């Protein structure tokens, strides 16, 4: 029991940090909260990931994350805690699994360091307290890494297949982003598993099959279901999951050719400076330069199992960082949570490998330099937020770096605590500030406020949006959800017998009205309002059949590409019906007959 006490304390501390005042964020991302609400009311909506119980259109991702939230909401009611708590528990599980995976490669100390770094990475605190799909994806990818570690130790086809299944299911959370770890997983198994090349190739082929089955069964189910018997696939222009996965959520993110985008999506300037720049630095860059130092030095100092671990997690880090740095499509700072497990693992493995050889001048110098880089990076990241704390971290880091350089003579009991505090105080304080700050909307940002700050060693702020683009939609917009007033809520609830109480352009507008009233609201045009769902003719037929009671008006963001069906619908409603103003929102009664 005593041997497991540090892990228990780490897990308990992570749970407190991730669950503390969790309900303050309310619906967080109302887009996914509305899908969870829909799934709690309708199994049909739950399976397809629809944003309303009647199943007009799906979220623009596969629905694995909304499955979890929908089940929780079905069990515990639709509220902030039932929707957000599953992500927090996924965070605790991710820390535990990361510790388990790293411990097998480099021992208990390395596992604890890795888990602590993940737990205290600000963007991880943000996303494990939020309801975007990233939390589930990270958990599944860490599970896949653990399976790969076990498989590589034993040349086990079973463990490798389990790793493949985890990655495949992660595809159902965040689509093609989940596959960025596959090059590292496959290369490590091929290079280090104790088996013949032919046997390893067979195992990899079977694991790839597991990826396809775990990620493809739902895609096949949707593609085989007649379009009239399921919701429209949000985010696609052709009502196709394959188009969504390969286009808007796939290659389009690399090339910038995302059909249906309305712009303002945080593309920014590509290049290595992006991860250290103003938009992303405070999210992930605290130990990023340090991990690169420890990756190289740890490979030199490490044992065979440690090198395997560094190859696995270093490969994950390198591929994911390269893609995030150079992709030309929509990218948001919170995507960088996918780097946090790899940074934690590399830091833990590299630090332990070097500490073991600390009496050698090269190892001592590498340890000292890594901590000095950490102190400088954290100082720069903290400077705009808390100059006194930045100074404390810098001083502690430099004192610790001197101690590590003299590690052969300095007592470990004095050097190690100073080094650990110096490395984790900055991101830890920023993480506590993140947990203490409510976050909502489509593009959350870690920290005490979603503002740009200096990025650290590379003081370059990438151009582009930071997630503050707003389009009016009544009281909401493209990226934020409205909170309907009491009179409007009463109006929407008085729509029994209608399939949809109302329709509104854009998923966040619809989500706000639906969550506030509990009545189903159709998201015309999907998230961006640029999906051809429904078409004007389909909407007119729904109105004639009395299935939609109200249309809630508001301004829209202009579309760069994609369908103009939502704009045409809004124009037709405005030309055909008379608006009344309810709680500041233009409301059109579609059951009153043509008024103009």
Secondary structure, 3 states (H helix, E strand, C coil): CHHHHHHHHHHHHHHHHHHCCHHHHCCCCHHHHHHHHHHHHCHHHHHHCECCCCCCEECCCCCHHHHHHHHHHHHHCCCHHHHHHHHHHHHHHHHHHHHHHHHHHHCHHHHHHHHHHHHCCHHHHHHCCCCCCHHHHHHHHHHHHHHHHHHHHHCCHHHHHHHHHHHHHHHHHHHHHHHHHHHHHHHHHHHHCCCCHHHHHHHHHHHHHHHHHHHHHHHHHHHHCCHHHCCECCCCCCCCHHHHHHHHHHHHHHHCCCCCCCCCCCCCCCCHHHHHCCCCHHHHCCCHHHHHHHHHHHHHHCCHHHHHHHHHHHHHHHHHHHHHHHCCCCCCHHHHHHHHHHHHHHHHHHHHHHHHCCCCHHHHHHHHHHHHHHHHHHHHHHCCCCHHHHHHHHHHHHHHHHHHHCCCCCCHHHHHHHHHHHHHHHHHHHHHHHHHCCCCCCCCCCCCCCCCCCCCCCCCCCCCCCCCCCCCECCECCCCCCCCCHHHHHHHHCCCCCCEEEEEECHHHHHHHHHHHCCCEEEECCCCCCCCCCCHHHHHHHHHCCCEEEEECCCCCCCCCCCCHHHHHHHHHHHHCCEEEECCEEEEECCCCCCC
